[in-house]
């Protein structure tokens, strides 16, 4: 990992811009200052946002389950599977927008950053409107294709149609947040997330049961609460952008940048599709694993479900630091400060491993009380869940290395090979190992498939980072 320079032998180094210390420091500038401090200050708000978003989903599920029953809870689960597929695409385009905005921002080309921001936001807004209309019309057919139980179908349809109608609000809020992060601002999206989560948690029960003058909307009220909360978060971000005159504000003729076009739109699509596909790969492999675990019986399924809850939190430091590394590297590339790129990656790796190992140790040492939050202390699934933690938890620490390196690769525009590596790690690696080992190990093959798949993913990523031609993908 110790590279004197990310420029391979035989390649000419790009013409250097003025050293960053000679360039005026802008708000959101990630190209200057101590790397560790900059990384932590930028990534911690994203980490908090991820935690809040996950907690919000859990609290909303509690409201729906307690107020409307298991059928409604199953309905939201089926509807959310469909929504995840759409959000994965928007997220991919959002990450591409973050990277491109960061590259232009680091080069001090604010107008180009605004063009990218406008193209990304405009394209995803148009896409979400089309998907929302198509989803409204085809929601029933989608639920039928998923095999949604009949007793949940009507509730799921009501919930899903509200979600589809309001999809543009959520997509727009996500794209604005990711564009802001490309310009070095992770605090404004965090403040918007705090507002969004607070409103969603408060409004969910109110709109479900409709006390006083409020209408009783049932499960549709849960979807409406989420939509209103997203809208409030979006308004807050836009208000902050224009009140503080932040770099990503669009005024006058600049509003025309929201018409998707040109090289910026091409970059967002070509780089965003593979990034979104990575999320779909993870989701599809996860669904397959759930099906395989379910074959082992109720106790194994419950133990695995509780373990998944803990693993969600275990992955959050790597997700936040990986996104921060991507934004910092993108800005450094824009500033032609190639020496800083390797340092950002190395410090990101060390910081991530320290945090991930600490969190993993807490999960393993205190596994019984943590798992009891989901299973109950006397559950027959508890011994299985504790065994799963011992076998699998370390694999998430291992694979977190990939998240950091992928952040750097993504900043260079290298997104296809990481997608292929992820496919190899999840399918031939994790699932392939399971099918080969199951006749010998039985259910143990399920749990050991995690470290095997993670080890393969990290090995391939390290090899590509060390010897691949990914630097050639950078083009500003």
TIGUGU-234208 format. One record per residue (C-alpha): residue number from 1; residue in one letter; y, z, x. Coordinates in steps of 0.05 Angstrom, whole numbers. Example, Ala and Ser with C-alpha at 12.3 -4.5 7.8 and 13.67 -1.06 7.14 Angstrom:
2
<r 1 A <-90 156 246>>
<r 2 S <-21 143 273>>
REM end
This chain:
476
<r 1 X <0 0 0>>
<r 2 X <45 5 61>>
<r 3 X <80 -61 65>>
<r 4 X <140 -70 110>>
<r 5 X <164 -125 64>>
<r 6 X <138 -156 0>>
<r 7 X <150 -226 30>>
<r 8 X <83 -252 56>>
<r 9 X <75 -285 124>>
<r 10 X <94 -358 124>>
<r 11 X <144 -352 67>>
<r 12 X <218 -354 78>>
<r 13 X <257 -295 51>>
<r 14 X <310 -312 -2>>
<r 15 X <382 -314 19>>
<r 16 X <407 -243 18>>
<r 17 X <462 -220 -28>>
<r 18 X <511 -169 -4>>
<r 19 X <476 -102 10>>
<r 20 X <474 -59 -53>>
<r 21 X <516 -5 -20>>
<r 22 X <573 -56 -14>>
<r 23 X <569 -75 -88>>
<r 24 X <607 -36 -141>>
<r 25 X <563 15 -176>>
<r 26 X <556 0 -250>>
<r 27 X <533 46 -305>>
<r 28 X <458 36 -310>>
<r 29 X <452 12 -238>>
<r 30 X <382 28 -213>>
<r 31 X <389 -8 -146>>
<r 32 X <425 50 -110>>
<r 33 X <416 124 -98>>
<r 34 X <353 165 -81>>
<r 35 X <292 129 -109>>
<r 36 X <254 190 -133>>
<r 37 X <314 220 -169>>
<r 38 X <331 153 -201>>
<r 39 X <259 143 -222>>
<r 40 X <253 211 -254>>
<r 41 X <321 209 -289>>
<r 42 X <304 141 -318>>
<r 43 X <231 154 -336>>
<r 44 X <235 224 -366>>
<r 45 X <273 201 -428>>
<r 46 X <220 147 -439>>
<r 47 X <165 199 -431>>
<r 48 X <198 244 -483>>
<r 49 X <206 183 -530>>
<r 50 X <132 168 -524>>
<r 51 X <113 240 -539>>
<r 52 X <159 243 -599>>
<r 53 X <132 177 -626>>
<r 54 X <60 201 -621>>
<r 55 X <77 268 -653>>
<r 56 X <114 232 -708>>
<r 57 X <52 192 -725>>
<r 58 X <10 255 -727>>
<r 59 X <59 292 -772>>
<r 60 X <65 233 -819>>
<r 61 X <-11 229 -824>>
<r 62 X <-13 304 -841>>
<r 63 X <39 294 -897>>
<r 64 X <1 235 -927>>
<r 65 X <-67 270 -922>>
<r 66 X <-42 336 -950>>
<r 67 X <1 308 -1006>>
<r 68 X <-39 247 -1027>>
<r 69 X <-110 259 -1003>>
<r 70 X <-162 226 -959>>
<r 71 X <-159 159 -995>>
<r 72 X <-85 151 -980>>
<r 73 X <-96 172 -908>>
<r 74 X <-151 119 -900>>
<r 75 X <-103 69 -932>>
<r 76 X <-49 82 -879>>
<r 77 X <-101 77 -823>>
<r 78 X <-123 8 -847>>
<r 79 X <-51 -16 -856>>
<r 80 X <-31 10 -787>>
<r 81 X <-86 -32 -754>>
<r 82 X <-52 -94 -780>>
<r 83 X <17 -70 -760>>
<r 84 X <-6 -55 -689>>
<r 85 X <-25 -128 -680>>
<r 86 X <45 -150 -698>>
<r 87 X <80 -95 -658>>
<r 88 X <38 -115 -597>>
<r 89 X <70 -184 -597>>
<r 90 X <140 -156 -606>>
<r 91 X <127 -106 -550>>
<r 92 X <105 -161 -503>>
<r 93 X <168 -201 -516>>
<r 94 X <208 -137 -509>>
<r 95 X <179 -122 -441>>
<r 96 X <195 -193 -419>>
<r 97 X <266 -183 -443>>
<r 98 X <271 -117 -406>>
<r 99 X <249 -150 -340>>
<r 100 X <295 -210 -347>>
<r 101 X <355 -167 -367>>
<r 102 X <340 -123 -307>>
<r 103 X <338 -182 -259>>
<r 104 X <405 -208 -284>>
<r 105 X <435 -138 -286>>
<r 106 X <415 -125 -214>>
<r 107 X <447 -191 -195>>
<r 108 X <511 -167 -230>>
<r 109 X <507 -228 -276>>
<r 110 X <524 -191 -340>>
<r 111 X <534 -255 -380>>
<r 112 X <464 -279 -363>>
<r 113 X <436 -210 -381>>
<r 114 X <470 -216 -449>>
<r 115 X <442 -286 -459>>
<r 116 X <372 -260 -446>>
<r 117 X <383 -199 -491>>
<r 118 X <410 -243 -547>>
<r 119 X <353 -293 -541>>
<r 120 X <300 -239 -541>>
<r 121 X <330 -202 -600>>
<r 122 X <343 -265 -640>>
<r 123 X <273 -293 -628>>
<r 124 X <238 -228 -647>>
<r 125 X <282 -220 -708>>
<r 126 X <264 -290 -731>>
<r 127 X <190 -278 -716>>
<r 128 X <189 -212 -753>>
<r 129 X <222 -243 -815>>
<r 130 X <169 -297 -817>>
<r 131 X <113 -247 -806>>
<r 132 X <143 -201 -859>>
<r 133 X <144 -257 -911>>
<r 134 X <74 -280 -893>>
<r 135 X <49 -209 -893>>
<r 136 X <77 -194 -962>>
<r 137 X <41 -255 -990>>
<r 138 X <-24 -245 -952>>
<r 139 X <-29 -169 -949>>
<r 140 X <-86 -166 -1000>>
<r 141 X <-127 -219 -962>>
<r 142 X <-116 -182 -896>>
<r 143 X <-141 -117 -925>>
<r 144 X <-201 -153 -955>>
<r 145 X <-217 -183 -886>>
<r 146 X <-215 -113 -856>>
<r 147 X <-264 -88 -907>>
<r 148 X <-217 -35 -933>>
<r 149 X <-254 10 -982>>
<r 150 X <-239 -6 -1055>>
<r 151 X <-212 64 -1070>>
<r 152 X <-160 56 -1015>>
<r 153 X <-144 -18 -1025>>
<r 154 X <-89 -9 -1078>>
<r 155 X <-54 46 -1038>>
<r 156 X <-60 7 -974>>
<r 157 X <-30 -54 -1007>>
<r 158 X <30 -14 -1032>>
<r 159 X <41 17 -964>>
<r 160 X <31 -48 -926>>
<r 161 X <79 -89 -968>>
<r 162 X <136 -40 -956>>
<r 163 X <120 -42 -882>>
<r 164 X <121 -118 -881>>
<r 165 X <187 -122 -918>>
<r 166 X <220 -74 -870>>
<r 167 X <186 -102 -808>>
<r 168 X <250 -135 -782>>
<r 169 X <284 -67 -778>>
<r 170 X <230 -37 -734>>
<r 171 X <226 -100 -690>>
<r 172 X <301 -103 -681>>
<r 173 X <305 -29 -663>>
<r 174 X <249 -37 -611>>
<r 175 X <281 -98 -580>>
<r 176 X <349 -65 -574>>
<r 177 X <316 -4 -541>>
<r 178 X <279 -47 -490>>
<r 179 X <340 -89 -474>>
<r 180 X <380 -25 -461>>
<r 181 X <326 -1 -413>>
<r 182 X <332 -66 -375>>
<r 183 X <405 -50 -365>>
<r 184 X <386 19 -338>>
<r 185 X <398 60 -401>>
<r 186 X <339 101 -425>>
<r 187 X <379 157 -455>>
<r 188 X <409 119 -514>>
<r 189 X <340 97 -538>>
<r 190 X <316 170 -531>>
<r 191 X <374 196 -574>>
<r 192 X <358 142 -625>>
<r 193 X <284 162 -624>>
<r 194 X <302 236 -635>>
<r 195 X <343 216 -696>>
<r 196 X <288 169 -721>>
<r 197 X <233 220 -715>>
<r 198 X <273 276 -747>>
<r 199 X <291 233 -807>>
<r 200 X <220 206 -814>>
<r 201 X <189 276 -814>>
<r 202 X <239 302 -865>>
<r 203 X <239 242 -911>>
<r 204 X <164 230 -914>>
<r 205 X <147 288 -961>>
<r 206 X <211 280 -1000>>
<r 207 X <199 206 -1016>>
<r 208 X <124 217 -1028>>
<r 209 X <131 272 -1080>>
<r 210 X <203 258 -1104>>
<r 211 X <232 327 -1117>>
<r 212 X <293 333 -1162>>
<r 213 X <331 268 -1171>>
<r 214 X <291 231 -1118>>
<r 215 X <239 180 -1143>>
<r 216 X <165 195 -1133>>
<r 217 X <141 136 -1091>>
<r 218 X <73 161 -1069>>
<r 219 X <45 126 -1008>>
<r 220 X <101 74 -1011>>
<r 221 X <149 131 -999>>
<r 222 X <118 144 -931>>
<r 223 X <129 72 -911>>
<r 224 X <200 74 -939>>
<r 225 X <216 138 -900>>
<r 226 X <194 104 -835>>
<r 227 X <235 43 -851>>
<r 228 X <298 83 -867>>
<r 229 X <288 125 -803>>
<r 230 X <282 61 -761>>
<r 231 X <345 33 -793>>
<r 232 X <383 97 -777>>
<r 233 X <359 94 -705>>
<r 234 X <380 21 -699>>
<r 235 X <449 36 -728>>
<r 236 X <457 94 -679>>
<r 237 X <440 50 -620>>
<r 238 X <488 -6 -641>>
<r 239 X <543 45 -655>>
<r 240 X <533 74 -585>>
<r 241 X <532 6 -552>>
<r 242 X <599 -15 -583>>
<r 243 X <632 53 -581>>
<r 244 X <619 59 -506>>
<r 245 X <627 -15 -493>>
<r 246 X <559 -16 -458>>
<r 247 X <538 -79 -420>>
<r 248 X <491 -106 -474>>
<r 249 X <544 -109 -528>>
<r 250 X <555 -179 -557>>
<r 251 X <623 -198 -585>>
<r 252 X <657 -261 -610>>
<r 253 X <625 -324 -582>>
<r 254 X <572 -281 -548>>
<r 255 X <540 -269 -616>>
<r 256 X <517 -341 -610>>
<r 257 X <469 -317 -556>>
<r 258 X <425 -291 -611>>
<r 259 X <405 -362 -628>>
<r 260 X <341 -368 -587>>
<r 261 X <344 -425 -537>>
<r 262 X <341 -449 -465>>
<r 263 X <308 -421 -404>>
<r 264 X <317 -349 -427>>
<r 265 X <276 -360 -490>>
<r 266 X <224 -397 -449>>
<r 267 X <218 -338 -402>>
<r 268 X <213 -288 -460>>
<r 269 X <157 -327 -493>>
<r 270 X <117 -348 -431>>
<r 271 X <119 -279 -400>>
<r 272 X <118 -239 -464>>
<r 273 X <54 -270 -494>>
<r 274 X <8 -245 -437>>
<r 275 X <40 -176 -440>>
<r 276 X <28 -172 -515>>
<r 277 X <-43 -198 -504>>
<r 278 X <-56 -139 -457>>
<r 279 X <-42 -91 -514>>
<r 280 X <-88 -130 -560>>
<r 281 X <-144 -128 -507>>
<r 282 X <-138 -52 -502>>
<r 283 X <-138 -45 -577>>
<r 284 X <-198 -91 -588>>
<r 285 X <-239 -56 -534>>
<r 286 X <-220 10 -564>>
<r 287 X <-243 -11 -634>>
<r 288 X <-310 -34 -605>>
<r 289 X <-319 33 -570>>
<r 290 X <-305 70 -635>>
<r 291 X <-359 29 -669>>
<r 292 X <-409 44 -613>>
<r 293 X <-393 119 -614>>
<r 294 X <-401 121 -690>>
<r 295 X <-474 99 -680>>
<r 296 X <-487 164 -644>>
<r 297 X <-473 206 -705>>
<r 298 X <-418 248 -736>>
<r 299 X <-413 300 -681>>
<r 300 X <-404 248 -627>>
<r 301 X <-353 211 -669>>
<r 302 X <-313 275 -681>>
<r 303 X <-317 294 -607>>
<r 304 X <-293 225 -586>>
<r 305 X <-236 226 -637>>
<r 306 X <-211 292 -611>>
<r 307 X <-216 267 -539>>
<r 308 X <-175 206 -557>>
<r 309 X <-119 251 -581>>
<r 310 X <-116 285 -513>>
<r 311 X <-122 220 -474>>
<r 312 X <-61 192 -512>>
<r 313 X <-18 246 -479>>
<r 314 X <-53 239 -412>>
<r 315 X <-32 166 -407>>
<r 316 X <41 178 -424>>
<r 317 X <67 195 -354>>
<r 318 X <38 130 -326>>
<r 319 X <66 90 -383>>
<r 320 X <136 118 -374>>
<r 321 X <136 113 -298>>
<r 322 X <106 43 -300>>
<r 323 X <162 20 -346>>
<r 324 X <213 54 -300>>
<r 325 X <184 20 -238>>
<r 326 X <186 -47 -274>>
<r 327 X <260 -39 -291>>
<r 328 X <279 -13 -222>>
<r 329 X <241 -69 -186>>
<r 330 X <271 -121 -232>>
<r 331 X <342 -97 -216>>
<r 332 X <326 -94 -142>>
<r 333 X <301 -165 -144>>
<r 334 X <365 -187 -178>>
<r 335 X <404 -153 -123>>
<r 336 X <360 -186 -70>>
<r 337 X <343 -118 -43>>
<r 338 X <270 -134 -27>>
<r 339 X <262 -74 20>>
<r 340 X <273 -27 -39>>
<r 341 X <217 -59 -80>>
<r 342 X <160 -32 -38>>
<r 343 X <191 37 -35>>
<r 344 X <200 40 -110>>
<r 345 X <127 22 -120>>
<r 346 X <101 73 -70>>
<r 347 X <144 130 -97>>
<r 348 X <124 110 -167>>
<r 349 X <50 114 -148>>
<r 350 X <56 182 -116>>
<r 351 X <98 211 -173>>
<r 352 X <50 183 -225>>
<r 353 X <-12 210 -190>>
<r 354 X <20 279 -183>>
<r 355 X <38 284 -256>>
<r 356 X <-26 252 -282>>
<r 357 X <-71 296 -239>>
<r 358 X <-33 358 -261>>
<r 359 X <-40 339 -335>>
<r 360 X <-113 321 -326>>
<r 361 X <-127 388 -293>>
<r 362 X <-94 424 -351>>
<r 363 X <-136 385 -401>>
<r 364 X <-201 399 -365>>
<r 365 X <-187 473 -350>>
<r 366 X <-162 488 -421>>
<r 367 X <-207 438 -456>>
<r 368 X <-235 488 -507>>
<r 369 X <-169 512 -537>>
<r 370 X <-140 442 -535>>
<r 371 X <-200 410 -569>>
<r 372 X <-203 467 -619>>
<r 373 X <-136 443 -646>>
<r 374 X <-173 383 -674>>
<r 375 X <-245 406 -681>>
<r 376 X <-242 481 -693>>
<r 377 X <-271 529 -642>>
<r 378 X <-341 533 -673>>
<r 379 X <-351 459 -686>>
<r 380 X <-419 431 -666>>
<r 381 X <-379 373 -635>>
<r 382 X <-345 419 -585>>
<r 383 X <-399 417 -530>>
<r 384 X <-400 341 -534>>
<r 385 X <-324 337 -531>>
<r 386 X <-322 383 -470>>
<r 387 X <-374 340 -435>>
<r 388 X <-334 277 -451>>
<r 389 X <-272 308 -420>>
<r 390 X <-309 324 -355>>
<r 391 X <-337 254 -348>>
<r 392 X <-278 212 -373>>
<r 393 X <-213 247 -359>>
<r 394 X <-211 228 -285>>
<r 395 X <-218 154 -304>>
<r 396 X <-149 156 -337>>
<r 397 X <-119 184 -273>>
<r 398 X <-152 127 -235>>
<r 399 X <-129 72 -281>>
<r 400 X <-58 100 -282>>
<r 401 X <-52 67 -213>>
<r 402 X <-58 0 -248>>
<r 403 X <-1 16 -295>>
<r 404 X <47 28 -237>>
<r 405 X <26 -34 -197>>
<r 406 X <29 -76 -261>>
<r 407 X <100 -52 -270>>
<r 408 X <119 -84 -203>>
<r 409 X <79 -147 -217>>
<r 410 X <112 -153 -285>>
<r 411 X <181 -149 -253>>
<r 412 X <163 -209 -211>>
<r 413 X <139 -247 -272>>
<r 414 X <66 -244 -252>>
<r 415 X <32 -230 -319>>
<r 416 X <-28 -276 -326>>
<r 417 X <-72 -248 -270>>
<r 418 X <-61 -175 -293>>
<r 419 X <-84 -198 -363>>
<r 420 X <-147 -228 -333>>
<r 421 X <-160 -165 -292>>
<r 422 X <-152 -122 -354>>
<r 423 X <-202 -165 -391>>
<r 424 X <-252 -159 -334>>
<r 425 X <-244 -84 -331>>
<r 426 X <-251 -73 -406>>
<r 427 X <-305 -123 -424>>
<r 428 X <-352 -138 -366>>
<r 429 X <-333 -71 -334>>
<r 430 X <-332 -19 -390>>
<r 431 X <-371 -53 -446>>
<r 432 X <-417 -92 -399>>
<r 433 X <-437 -27 -364>>
<r 434 X <-451 5 -431>>
<r 435 X <-499 -49 -454>>
<r 436 X <-535 -50 -387>>
<r 437 X <-540 25 -379>>
<r 438 X <-554 46 -451>>
<r 439 X <-630 35 -446>>
<r 440 X <-631 82 -386>>
<r 441 X <-576 133 -403>>
<r 442 X <-571 132 -478>>
<r 443 X <-506 160 -505>>
<r 444 X <-485 179 -434>>
<r 445 X <-472 105 -421>>
<r 446 X <-413 110 -469>>
<r 447 X <-377 163 -429>>
<r 448 X <-394 136 -359>>
<r 449 X <-370 67 -380>>
<r 450 X <-299 94 -375>>
<r 451 X <-298 111 -301>>
<r 452 X <-337 48 -284>>
<r 453 X <-288 3 -321>>
<r 454 X <-228 40 -293>>
<r 455 X <-254 34 -221>>
<r 456 X <-264 -41 -229>>
<r 457 X <-195 -50 -259>>
<r 458 X <-161 -11 -203>>
<r 459 X <-201 -46 -148>>
<r 460 X <-182 -115 -174>>
<r 461 X <-109 -96 -184>>
<r 462 X <-104 -67 -113>>
<r 463 X <-135 -130 -84>>
<r 464 X <-86 -175 -123>>
<r 465 X <-27 -132 -103>>
<r 466 X <-47 -134 -30>>
<r 467 X <-69 -206 -22>>
<r 468 X <-46 -244 -84>>
<r 469 X <10 -295 -88>>
<r 470 X <46 -257 -143>>
<r 471 X <113 -256 -106>>
<r 472 X <118 -331 -116>>
<r 473 X <125 -319 -192>>
<r 474 X <195 -291 -183>>
<r 475 X <248 -341 -203>>
<r 476 X <319 -319 -222>>
REM end
